[in-house]
């Protein structure tokens, strides 16, 4: 697990999934050198997809990627049984790996987290990327739990760490050899500096080549070049969280004429004030003409 893995949006038209648009977006990302595609994660509005839509998007993503890069399928749930069912389907249709978010809302203990992830790992034989995002789930996968899971299950190979506390990344990397991927675009560079391997990224939906170059420079130890790109994109990185993801990235894609479409309730359109900030940031780096 190394490189840039865009967490793709789910484009909608008239409240239905736009599969033609999904294919266009996937082709664009692969043509620009990404290492893999992450489907139906948070950026893909997975909480508002029906079970049938969720599965079909995974299946169509595998079809559209056609073996060119890895497909990581978001199959996490706050129900262990449902996560297993989604994961089995992903494996059956040819996904290369699974992204499993920590169970949300029911807030399991660390022991509950261990049992949840071990059960899935033992049941579905695919590489697993843990996803730690306590701001959304209400539970934090501790470094001790990460170490336990990586040592207990050979197919738990990576973690997407979206806890902004960088000392946690140091704790994980110093305790075990699991691959750490940044879950926050603006922390990609510092996490690689600490020993991370890349990013599962939101902004790379529109700037894949820039992210690939930044990550490659950083992995090669050319931090001077990597910093240039980091600071060029920094304002846009921060704007991706000015409202709930994926509101900003879908707004940006629509401004650029890329397939994104509408958001599903309870997410709604971006405020006019933030739209103007986003429009200016896109103009400032030359993506959008004034």
C-alpha positions in Angstrom: 0.0 0.0 0.0 2.1 2.9 -1.3 1.2 6.0 -3.3 -1.9 8.0 -4.0 -5.3 6.4 -3.7 -8.2 8.9 -4.5 -11.3 8.4 -2.5 -13.7 8.9 -5.4 -17.0 10.7 -5.3 -20.2 9.0 -6.3 -21.6 11.1 -9.2 -25.4 11.5 -9.2 -27.9 12.5 -11.8 -31.5 12.9 -10.8 -30.7 11.2 -7.6 -29.4 8.1 -9.4 -25.8 7.0 -9.7 -24.2 8.3 -12.9 -22.1 5.3 -14.0 -20.9 7.0 -17.2 -19.6 9.8 -15.1 -18.0 7.3 -12.6 -16.1 5.7 -15.5 -14.9 9.1 -16.8 -13.6 10.0 -13.4 -11.8 6.7 -12.9 -10.2 6.9 -16.4 -9.0 10.4 -15.6 -7.4 9.4 -12.3 -5.7 6.3 -13.8 -4.3 8.3 -16.7 -2.7 10.6 -14.2 -0.8 7.9 -12.4 -2.6 7.1 -9.2 -1.8 3.8 -7.4 -5.4 2.7 -6.8 -9.1 3.7 -6.5 -11.0 3.8 -3.3 -14.7 3.3 -3.9 -17.7 4.0 -1.7 -15.9 5.6 1.2 -17.0 8.7 3.0 -16.2 10.8 -0.1 -18.4 8.4 -2.1 -21.4 9.3 0.2 -21.7 5.7 1.3 -24.1 6.5 4.2 -26.8 7.5 1.8 -26.3 4.7 -0.7 -28.7 1.8 -0.7 -27.2 -1.7 -0.2 -27.8 -2.4 -3.9 -26.2 0.8 -5.0 -23.2 0.2 -2.7 -22.5 -3.2 -4.2 -23.1 -2.1 -7.8 -20.7 0.8 -7.5 -18.0 -1.6 -6.2 -18.8 -4.0 -9.1 -18.7 -1.3 -11.7 -15.5 0.3 -10.3 -13.8 -3.1 -10.7 -15.1 -3.3 -14.2 -14.1 0.2 -15.2 -10.6 -0.1 -13.6 -10.1 -3.4 -15.5 -7.0 -4.4 -13.6 -5.0 -1.2 -14.4 -4.6 -0.3 -10.7 -5.8 -1.6 -7.3 -9.4 -1.2 -6.3 -10.0 -0.7 -2.5 -13.6 -1.2 -1.7 -15.2 0.6 1.3 -17.0 -2.1 3.1 -17.0 -0.9 6.7 -20.1 -0.8 8.9 -21.1 -0.5 12.5 -22.5 -4.0 12.1 -19.9 -6.7 11.9 -22.3 -9.0 10.0 -23.1 -6.3 7.4 -19.4 -5.5 7.0 -18.7 -9.2 6.3 -21.5 -9.4 3.8 -20.3 -6.3 1.9 -16.7 -7.5 2.1 -17.6 -10.9 0.7 -19.4 -9.3 -2.2 -16.4 -7.0 -2.9 -14.1 -10.1 -3.0 -16.5 -12.0 -5.3 -16.6 -9.2 -7.9 -12.8 -8.8 -7.9 -11.9 -6.0 -5.5 -8.2 -6.0 -4.5 -8.5 -4.8 -0.9 -11.0 -3.6 1.7 -11.3 -0.3 3.5 -12.9 -0.9 6.9 -13.9 2.1 8.9 -14.1 1.8 12.7 -17.7 1.0 13.7 -19.6 4.3 14.2 -22.2 5.5 16.6 -22.3 2.4 18.8 -18.8 3.2 19.9 -17.3 -0.2 20.8 -14.5 -0.6 23.3 -11.0 -1.4 22.1 -11.8 -5.1 22.8 -14.9 -4.8 20.7 -12.8 -3.2 17.9 -10.3 -6.1 18.0 -13.1 -8.7 17.8 -14.9 -6.8 15.0 -11.8 -6.5 12.7 -10.5 -10.0 13.5 -13.8 -11.5 12.6 -13.9 -9.8 9.2 -10.2 -10.6 8.5 -10.7 -14.3 9.4 -13.8 -14.5 7.2 -12.8 -12.6 4.1 -9.3 -13.3 2.7 -8.4 -9.9 1.2 -5.9 -7.3 2.3 -7.5 -4.9 4.8 -6.9 -1.2 5.3 -8.2 -0.1 8.7 -9.8 3.4 8.7 -9.4 5.5 11.8 -11.5 8.7 11.7 -12.6 9.4 15.3 -14.2 12.8 14.4 -16.9 10.9 12.4 -17.1 7.6 14.2 -16.9 8.6 17.8 -14.3 5.9 18.5 -10.5 6.0 18.1 -8.5 2.9 17.2 -5.6 3.0 19.6 -2.0 2.4 18.5 -2.0 -0.7 20.8 -5.1 -2.0 19.0 -3.5 -1.4 15.6 -0.4 -3.3 16.6 -2.5 -6.2 17.9 -4.6 -6.4 14.7 -1.6 -6.2 12.4 0.2 -9.0 14.4 -2.9 -11.1 14.8 -4.1 -11.0 11.2 -1.7 -11.2 8.3 -4.2 -9.6 5.9 -4.5 -6.4 8.0 -1.8 -4.6 6.1 -2.4 -0.9 6.4 -4.3 1.9 8.2 -5.8 5.1 6.9 -5.1 7.4 9.7 -7.3 10.5 9.8 -6.5 11.5 13.4 -4.8 14.8 13.1 -2.6 14.0 16.1 0.7 13.2 14.4 2.2 11.6 17.5 -0.3 8.8 16.9 1.4 8.1 13.6 4.8 7.9 15.3 3.4 5.5 17.9 1.9 3.2 15.2 5.0 3.2 13.0 7.4 2.7 16.0 5.4 -0.2 17.3 4.8 -2.3 14.1 5.4 -2.4 10.4 1.9 -1.7 9.2 1.7 0.7 6.2 0.3 4.1 7.3 -1.6 6.2 4.7 -2.7 9.7 5.5 -6.4 10.3 5.7 -6.0 14.1 5.6 -4.6 15.7 2.4 -2.8 18.4 4.2 -1.0 15.9 6.5 0.3 13.7 3.6 3.7 15.2 3.6 4.4 15.2 7.3 3.1 11.6 7.6 5.4 10.4 4.8 8.2 12.2 6.6 7.4 10.1 9.7 7.5 6.9 7.7 4.0 6.8 6.1 3.5 5.4 2.6 1.0 7.7 0.9 -2.5 9.0 1.1 -6.1 8.1 0.6 -7.0 11.5 -0.8 -10.0 13.8 -1.5 -8.4 16.6 -3.5 -6.7 14.2 -5.8 -10.1 13.8 -7.5 -9.3 17.0 -9.4 -5.4 17.1 -9.0 -4.2 13.6 -9.2 -0.9 14.3 -11.0 0.1 16.9 -8.5 -0.6 14.5 -5.6 1.3 11.7 -7.4 4.3 13.9 -7.9 4.3 15.2 -4.3 4.0 11.7 -2.8 6.7 10.3 -5.2 9.1 13.2 -4.4 8.5 12.6 -0.6 9.0 8.9 -0.8 12.2 9.4 -2.7 13.4 11.8 0.0 13.2 14.9 -2.2 11.3 17.0 0.4 12.2 20.3 -1.2 10.2 19.4 -4.3 7.5 17.8 -2.3 7.1 20.9 -0.2 6.7 23.1 -3.3 3.7 21.1 -4.3 2.3 20.9 -0.8 2.3 24.7 -0.3 0.9 25.2 -3.8 -2.1 23.1 -2.9 -2.3 23.8 0.8 -5.2 26.4 0.6 -7.3 24.0 -1.5 -6.5 21.1 0.8 -7.8 23.1 3.7 -10.9 24.2 1.8 -11.8 20.5 1.3 -12.9 20.5 4.9 -14.5 24.0 5.2 -17.8 22.1 4.9 -18.6 18.4 5.4 -16.8 16.2 2.9 -17.7 15.6 0.0 -19.5 18.9 -0.3 -16.4 20.9 -1.3 -14.9 18.4 -3.6 -18.2 17.8 -5.5 -18.7 21.6 -5.7 -15.2 22.0 -7.2 -15.7 19.1 -9.7 -19.0 20.7 -10.8 -17.2 24.0 -11.3 -14.6 22.3 -13.4 -17.2 20.5 -15.5 -16.3 17.0 -14.1 -19.0 14.4 -13.3 -20.1 14.9 -9.7 -23.7 16.0 -9.8 -25.8 16.6 -6.8 -25.4 15.7 -3.2 -27.8 13.5 -1.4 -29.7 14.7 1.7 -28.8 15.3 4.5 -25.8 16.8 2.7 -26.7 19.9 0.7 -25.1 22.6 -1.5 -22.2 24.7 -0.3 -22.8 28.1 1.2 -22.3 31.0 -1.2 -19.5 32.4 1.0 -17.5 29.2 0.8 -18.3 28.7 -2.9 -16.6 32.1 -3.6 -13.6 31.0 -1.5 -13.3 27.8 -3.4 -13.8 29.4 -6.8 -10.9 31.9 -6.0 -8.6 29.1 -4.8 -9.3 27.1 -8.1 -8.5 30.3 -10.1 -5.4 31.0 -8.1 -3.7 27.7 -9.1 -5.0 28.0 -12.7 -7.6 25.3 -12.7 -10.5 27.7 -13.3 -10.4 30.8 -15.4 -11.7 34.0 -14.0 
